[in-house]
């Protein structure tokens, strides 16, 4: 029996609204009505999944790769293999930055930083 159920993943950042806009556009989710200052959520209405962004004064972004300013965690986002180039163009247009490519096809993922510096991967799938 589970002790708990997964609720929401929360990312600290300097500008929650800006980061919510980035992920809403990236995932095709909607920004939920803001209920409290310094906290913004994006919502997948079909599944009920949520991702939240919390204002963190003095926020220091992780560095990729680094042990001194480690990432702590990252998001893996699935993209059809034949759509990776288009997905990359879109995330770069939205404000992401590529920090590690797929090694000329040697790996099935590419690493990016979101506008607040959190790492995330576009992972290529065959579905």
trRosetta pair geometry for C-beta under 8 A, 3 or more apart (Angstrom, degrees):
i j d omega theta_ij theta_ji phi_ij phi_ji
2 5 6.5 80 123 -72 142 64
7 50 7.8 -32 155 58 65 115
8 41 6.9 -54 -150 -125 148 120
8 50 4.4 -39 -113 91 108 109
8 51 6.8 168 -167 -106 89 20
8 52 4.9 55 149 -9 132 114
9 50 7.9 176 31 100 65 65
9 51 5.5 -19 67 -124 95 74
9 52 7.1 175 87 30 44 76
9 75 7.8 127 126 -88 159 108
10 52 4.4 -25 -106 78 78 105
10 53 7.2 168 -158 -84 66 18
10 54 5.3 28 179 -13 115 117
11 19 6.7 -126 92 150 127 148
11 51 7.3 15 -3 174 106 96
11 52 7.3 174 22 92 65 52
11 53 5.4 -21 66 -110 90 70
11 54 7.2 173 83 24 38 77
11 116 7.2 134 145 71 121 144
11 118 5.7 -43 -151 -64 132 160
12 54 5.5 -41 -104 74 57 94
12 55 7.9 19 -156 144 67 10
12 56 3.7 27 -170 -26 108 147
12 59 5.7 -178 140 -116 103 114
13 16 6.0 137 70 -81 109 53
13 18 7.8 -138 140 68 134 94
13 19 4.7 36 108 -24 174 154
13 53 5.4 -28 30 -165 125 103
13 54 7.2 125 26 65 72 45
13 55 7.1 -59 77 -108 63 39
13 56 6.4 103 32 23 19 100
13 59 6.0 71 -151 -145 20 170
13 116 3.9 -60 -133 -125 109 163
13 118 7.5 -67 -82 -26 105 117
14 55 7.0 33 -162 -145 25 73
14 56 6.9 -73 -76 62 46 71
14 57 7.9 77 -122 -107 73 33
14 59 4.8 -137 -58 40 79 131
14 116 6.4 174 21 -128 80 106
15 18 3.9 26 118 21 120 120
15 19 6.3 140 89 -15 72 88
15 55 7.5 31 -96 -108 18 89
15 116 7.2 -163 43 -84 79 109
16 19 6.0 -64 -145 43 31 105
16 20 6.0 34 158 -23 69 109
16 38 6.2 118 -5 -171 141 39
16 39 6.3 -116 -161 -117 169 13
16 40 4.2 149 144 16 109 105
16 53 3.8 154 -143 114 81 105
16 54 6.3 31 -91 -90 125 7
16 55 5.2 -80 -25 -55 111 76
17 20 5.7 -55 -146 36 29 113
17 21 6.5 32 154 -21 63 104
17 34 7.8 -29 -90 -78 98 137
17 40 5.4 132 -86 -47 51 161
17 53 7.8 -162 -38 88 21 137
18 21 5.8 -54 -153 32 29 112
18 22 6.7 33 149 -21 62 103
18 115 6.2 -100 140 100 110 147
18 116 7.8 131 94 -55 108 99
19 22 5.4 -47 -151 31 38 117
19 23 6.5 26 156 -8 68 105
19 40 7.7 146 68 68 84 122
19 53 4.6 160 84 -128 119 151
19 114 6.5 67 -138 143 95 130
19 115 6.2 -151 -96 63 72 106
19 116 5.2 -14 -88 -20 126 126
20 23 6.2 -61 -145 45 31 101
20 24 5.9 35 156 -24 67 109
20 31 5.2 84 148 -117 120 109
20 40 4.0 -83 -43 121 151 127
20 41 7.1 55 -123 78 125 5
20 42 5.3 167 -158 -49 83 98
20 53 5.1 -130 -56 18 86 136
21 24 5.7 -51 -139 36 27 113
21 25 6.4 24 160 -14 62 107
21 31 6.9 -15 -82 -65 57 136
22 25 6.2 -67 -158 39 24 105
22 26 6.2 20 152 -18 64 114
22 94 5.5 117 -143 158 76 112
22 95 5.7 -83 -111 55 118 122
22 96 7.6 126 -169 -54 122 82
22 114 5.9 120 129 -165 150 105
22 115 5.4 -159 -69 4 155 118
23 26 5.2 -53 -137 40 36 115
23 27 5.7 11 170 1 72 113
23 29 7.1 -14 131 46 83 120
23 42 5.2 -157 101 12 107 158
23 51 5.8 -100 147 93 153 141
23 53 7.7 170 17 -49 134 122
23 114 7.4 -4 -62 -135 89 142
24 27 6.7 -68 -136 50 20 91
24 28 7.8 -10 172 175 52 1
24 29 5.1 -105 -131 76 62 78
24 30 6.4 44 -146 -136 116 12
24 31 5.1 -48 -77 -51 153 83
24 42 4.5 -155 -78 -124 82 129
25 28 7.8 25 -169 -70 23 39
25 94 5.3 177 96 -120 131 128
26 77 7.4 -46 154 -143 116 168
26 90 7.6 140 -117 128 64 108
26 91 6.2 49 -117 -106 108 87
26 94 6.0 175 -66 107 88 175
26 96 7.9 80 -93 -40 131 127
27 42 6.8 118 55 134 130 139
27 44 7.0 -85 146 -76 124 102
27 51 7.6 126 -1 14 162 139
27 77 7.5 -118 -90 -133 88 129
29 42 4.4 94 103 160 128 105
29 43 5.7 171 179 74 111 30
29 44 4.9 -71 -109 -73 109 62
29 45 7.7 153 -147 -11 73 71
29 51 7.5 119 63 26 166 106
30 42 6.7 163 82 -158 31 71
30 43 5.4 -30 66 62 84 88
30 45 6.3 30 17 -36 122 108
31 40 6.5 -21 -157 179 105 109
31 41 7.5 136 -158 87 56 47
31 42 5.6 -45 -96 -101 54 74
31 43 7.7 110 -140 15 9 83
32 35 7.8 -26 127 -18 109 99
32 40 7.5 163 57 -172 82 61
32 41 4.4 -2 31 78 127 99
32 42 6.9 -169 -7 -106 84 18
32 43 4.9 80 -59 -18 103 121
32 50 7.4 -2 -26 -130 139 114
34 37 7.9 56 163 -88 120 34
34 39 7.3 141 -152 83 84 66
34 40 5.8 -39 -101 -103 98 79
35 39 7.2 -41 62 88 79 113
36 39 4.9 23 76 40 95 121
37 55 7.7 -35 145 15 72 140
38 54 6.4 36 148 -163 88 61
38 55 3.5 -90 -149 26 92 121
39 52 6.5 -8 -168 -174 88 114
39 53 7.3 158 -151 82 42 53
39 54 5.5 -1 -103 -107 76 71
39 55 7.3 -94 -53 3 49 84
40 52 7.0 160 85 -155 40 65
40 53 5.0 -12 61 57 88 102
41 50 5.1 -10 -172 -169 120 114
41 51 6.9 150 -156 77 68 40
41 52 4.5 -32 -97 -99 83 80
41 53 7.5 -179 -82 17 36 71
42 50 6.9 156 79 -154 47 61
42 51 5.2 -9 55 59 96 92
42 52 7.9 -171 19 -81 62 36
43 48 7.6 -30 -165 -149 95 32
43 49 7.5 156 -153 86 51 48
43 50 5.3 -17 -101 -102 71 83
44 47 4.7 6 109 43 121 96
44 48 6.9 -30 80 30 82 16
44 49 4.4 18 36 54 120 91
44 50 7.5 -140 18 -69 74 41
45 48 7.6 28 -157 -72 24 44
56 59 4.2 95 90 -75 104 102
59 116 7.1 -33 138 -171 146 112
60 69 6.6 -110 139 -137 110 121
61 69 7.5 57 103 161 50 130
61 113 7.5 67 170 -164 138 125
61 116 6.0 178 -95 149 115 63
61 117 2.5 25 -163 89 148 154
61 118 6.9 -115 -146 -50 97 49
62 66 7.1 179 177 55 75 111
62 69 5.4 166 -145 141 47 87
62 70 6.1 -39 -140 121 112 26
62 71 4.2 109 160 -102 160 49
62 72 6.5 -138 -76 8 137 87
62 117 6.2 166 45 138 58 102
62 118 6.8 66 29 -115 109 46
62 119 6.4 -69 85 -10 127 98
63 66 3.8 38 83 2 104 145
63 68 7.3 4 42 71 127 89
63 69 4.3 72 8 75 99 118
63 117 7.7 -33 -80 -176 46 119
64 71 6.6 42 -87 -68 82 118
64 99 4.7 76 88 134 135 156
64 100 6.9 -116 149 -20 126 111
64 111 6.3 -175 -176 144 151 133
64 113 6.4 -152 3 -67 131 108
64 119 5.2 114 -77 -83 130 126
65 100 8.0 44 -37 -56 96 138
66 69 4.8 13 107 53 140 74
66 70 6.2 -141 95 -78 74 45
66 71 7.9 122 52 -35 80 74
67 70 5.8 5 -144 -68 34 100
71 74 5.5 -9 158 -53 137 100
71 118 7.6 99 -154 -154 90 59
71 119 4.9 -36 -130 23 135 125
74 111 7.9 -26 -171 -137 159 98
74 118 7.1 158 -121 167 71 83
74 119 4.3 -45 -112 95 125 95
74 120 5.6 179 -178 -95 93 41
74 121 6.4 74 135 -13 128 91
75 118 7.6 47 4 139 102 118
75 120 4.2 -12 63 -123 93 103
75 121 7.3 -164 95 28 52 66
76 109 7.3 -57 -136 -122 98 138
76 120 7.4 -175 -77 -166 24 72
76 121 4.9 -13 -115 62 68 108
76 123 5.0 22 -174 -20 99 134
77 120 6.1 31 -5 166 110 116
77 121 6.8 175 27 85 70 53
77 122 5.7 -35 76 -106 96 55
77 123 6.7 158 72 17 38 84
78 123 5.4 -43 -100 74 55 97
78 125 4.8 15 -164 -17 108 132
78 127 7.9 8 164 51 133 110
79 83 5.6 -128 171 87 95 100
79 84 5.5 115 112 -95 128 64
79 87 4.4 -40 -140 -43 148 171
79 122 4.9 4 1 -174 134 100
79 123 6.8 145 22 66 77 42
79 124 6.1 -42 76 -100 85 51
79 125 6.9 152 68 17 32 86
80 83 4.4 64 68 16 94 111
80 84 7.7 -129 92 -42 50 68
80 124 7.4 14 148 -154 20 69
80 125 6.1 -60 -104 69 41 81
80 126 7.7 64 -148 -137 70 14
80 127 6.7 -111 -104 81 86 50
81 84 6.2 -22 -162 -26 36 111
81 108 7.9 -59 -101 -146 101 92
81 124 4.2 69 -100 -179 71 110
81 125 6.5 -135 -37 70 80 29
81 126 5.8 7 -9 -90 126 55
83 86 5.2 -57 -167 48 72 112
83 87 5.5 77 133 -29 88 104
84 87 5.5 -57 -143 39 31 113
84 88 6.2 33 158 -22 66 104
84 102 7.9 7 171 -32 153 149
84 110 7.3 118 -171 0 116 126
84 122 6.4 136 -139 131 85 127
84 124 5.3 -29 -72 -93 128 109
85 88 5.8 -52 -149 33 30 111
85 89 6.6 32 152 -19 62 102
86 89 5.7 -51 -150 33 34 112
86 90 6.4 32 152 -18 65 107
87 90 5.7 -58 -151 37 32 111
87 91 6.4 25 157 -15 68 105
87 122 5.5 151 124 -150 131 147
88 91 6.1 -55 -142 38 31 103
88 92 6.2 29 159 -16 65 109
88 98 7.0 27 -158 -78 110 123
88 110 6.7 2 -96 77 116 158
88 122 6.7 -138 -75 38 75 162
89 92 6.0 -62 -151 40 27 110
89 93 6.3 28 153 -20 64 109
90 93 5.6 -55 -147 36 31 113
90 94 6.3 30 154 -19 65 107
91 94 5.5 -53 -147 37 35 114
91 96 4.1 -15 155 30 95 140
91 112 5.9 -22 137 -147 139 174
91 122 6.9 -144 -12 -54 154 130
92 95 7.9 150 -177 11 27 9
92 96 5.7 -80 -86 67 39 84
92 97 7.4 80 -122 -98 77 32
92 98 6.8 -24 -86 -27 110 97
95 114 7.4 43 103 -173 97 57
95 115 4.3 2 135 -74 129 109
96 112 4.3 17 171 170 124 132
96 113 6.5 158 -161 75 72 44
96 114 5.8 -41 -104 -108 85 42
96 115 7.2 -83 -79 -46 45 63
96 120 7.7 -79 -129 53 131 109
97 112 6.2 148 72 -162 39 77
97 113 4.8 -11 56 52 97 96
98 101 6.6 34 174 -73 123 73
98 110 6.5 -33 -138 166 101 117
98 111 7.5 104 -160 84 58 53
98 112 5.6 -44 -96 -102 45 81
99 111 5.2 -59 68 108 91 99
99 112 6.4 141 10 -122 85 25
99 113 5.6 64 -28 -22 127 98
99 119 7.2 -78 44 -115 140 99
100 110 6.6 -179 95 -162 64 57
100 111 3.9 26 48 42 104 114
101 104 7.5 52 123 -39 126 47
101 110 5.5 -20 -143 -126 39 102
102 105 5.9 45 118 -76 115 23
102 106 6.7 166 148 47 70 60
102 107 4.8 -144 -159 67 69 83
102 108 7.1 49 -143 -93 117 7
102 109 6.5 160 -105 74 90 27
102 110 5.1 -62 -49 -70 85 86
102 124 7.6 27 -112 -11 147 128
103 106 3.5 -53 105 43 121 114
103 107 5.1 84 25 2 113 96
107 110 7.8 141 93 -67 111 51
108 123 6.1 41 128 -162 92 73
108 124 4.7 -122 -169 52 79 96
109 121 4.4 5 -175 -179 124 124
109 122 6.6 161 -152 80 68 46
109 123 4.5 -22 -97 -102 101 68
109 124 6.8 -149 -74 5 46 77
110 121 6.6 151 72 -154 38 72
110 122 5.2 -5 53 53 93 95
111 119 5.8 -14 -169 -161 102 109
111 120 7.6 156 -151 82 58 30
111 121 5.4 -35 -96 -96 61 82
112 119 7.1 143 79 -151 41 58
112 120 5.7 -26 66 66 90 78
112 121 7.3 152 18 -99 77 30
112 122 6.8 45 -5 -13 120 95
113 117 5.2 -17 -174 -140 121 39
113 118 6.7 141 -155 66 68 31
113 119 5.8 -42 -95 -90 67 55
113 120 7.8 127 -114 18 21 73
114 117 7.0 -46 65 26 68 16
114 118 4.8 -1 31 55 113 88
114 119 7.9 -150 -2 -78 79 9
114 120 6.1 52 -42 2 99 118
